Amino acid sequence: MKKYFLIPQPPITEKLNFLVDDINDEKTVAFTTDFDKIEYNLNLMGKDFREDVEIGMNLVNSGVIEIIDLGRYLSIVSLSKTKKEGSIYFFDVTTKMSRDEHFENIKNFFFENIAKKFIRDYDIMVSESSPSIDNVELIIPDDL
C-alpha cells in the first residue's frame, strides 16, 4: 500500500493593485489626484480605514489627512470635507533614504506636522519589519 503525503505549498499572496496618476521610475514615489482612483484605492485600504476617515471628516471643517501603512509603502491620504478633491501619495520606505531624508522629503510635500506623523509611522513600520511585506503594486491604468 502506497502512502501519500501532502507537501506544504507556500501561501499564495495576492498583491493589491493601487491606481496612480504618476510614478517615478524607481517606483518609490507615486500619487493620484483623480477622485475615481482615490475612491478605488480607499476601497482597497479597507472598511476600517474608510470608517476612520469618515469619523475624522465629522470632527473637522476643512478635510482630513491620514497616513496608512501599505506593505513597503506609507501612504498619505488627503481629502477635502466635500470629498470632491483629494490626493493619495505613496512613499516607499525601503529605499536607502535615512529617517531624516524621509522627514525632509515629506515636509516638502506636506506640513511639518504631517511629516512628524509620517516619521512616527515609519518608526513603527521599521521596528515591526512590515516594510518587507511586498503586497502592493502601483499601477497607472492604460485608459488614461
N, C-alpha and C positions, 0 to 999 in steps of 0.2 A: 504494500500500500504506500503510495506517494504522499508526502506531506508538503503542503504549500504554505508558504509564509508570506504575509503581506509585507512588502518593502515600503517603509515610510517614504512618502513623497514630500518634497518641500512645499510649503503652503504657496498657493497661487496668490500673488498680490496684485491688486488692481490699482493702477495709477489714476489719480484724479486729474482730469484734464481741465485746467482753468483757462479761460479765454482772455486774451490781452490784445491791446491795440498795437503795442510796440514792445520789443525786447532787444536787449543788446546782444552782440554776437556770442558772448560767453554765457548767456542765459543767467546772468547774475542779478539783473535789474529789469523789471518789466512793469507795465502799467496798463490800465484801461480807464477811460472816462465815459465809455459808451454804456448807457444805462441798461440796455438789454444784456450786455455781457456782465455788468455788475450784478443784476438780478440772478443770472445763471450761476455766477460764482458764489453768491451768497447762499443759494440753494445747496451747492456742494459743501459749503462750510458747515452746514448742519443747522438743525432746528434750534439747538441750544444757543448757538451764536446769534442766529436771527432774533431770538427772543431777547437776548442781552441788548442787541442793537435797538429793538423796539422799546425796551424799558428805558434805555438811555435817551431815546428820542422824546419820551414823555417827560423827562426831567429837565430838558434844556429848551432854549428858544431858537438856537441857531442851527443845530445839527450835531452830529457825533463823529468822533474819530476813535476807532477801536483797533487794537492790534491782536492778531491771531497767529499762532504757531501752526505752520503747514509743512511738516517734514523738514526739509532743509531751508525752507523759506520762512521769513517773518513777513507777514502781510499787514499793511496799514490800510484800513477801510475808512473812507471819509464820505459821509452822506449828509446832504442838506436836510433841514427839517421837512421840506416839501417832498423829499425823495425824488426830485427831478434832476438833481445834479449830484455828482459824486465822483469818486475815484477809488481805485484799488491799486496799490503798489505792492510789488513782490520783491523782496531783497534776500538774496542767497547769503546765508550766514556761514557757509562752509568755505568761503573764499579765504585767501591769505591775509585779508584785511584784519588789522588789530581791532580790539574793542574801541579804542579811541577813534580810529579811522571810521568805523561804523557810526559812531556817535556824530562825528563831523559830517559824514555823508547824509545821514537822516536829518540833521539840523539844516542842511542846505535845501531839503525838500519841504520840511515842516518846521514848526516852532520847537524851541528848546525843550519845552515840557513833553512834547511827543517823543523827541529824541531820548529823553531820560526814561520814559516808559518803554521805548524800544529796547534800550540797553538793559533795563530790568528784566524784560522777557528774554533777551539774548542771553543774559547770565543764567537764567533758569534753564533755557534750552541746552546750553553748553554743559551745565552741571548734570543734566539728566541724559546727555548724549542723544537727544532727539534729532539733532541735525543729520545724523547718519541715516535717518529714515528717508528714503528716496521714493516717496509715494505721490509726488506731484509733477505734472508735466504742464508747461506753459505753452499755449498754442495760439498762433494768430490764425483765425479762420480764413479759409480760401475765399469766402464770399464777400470780402471787403471791397 
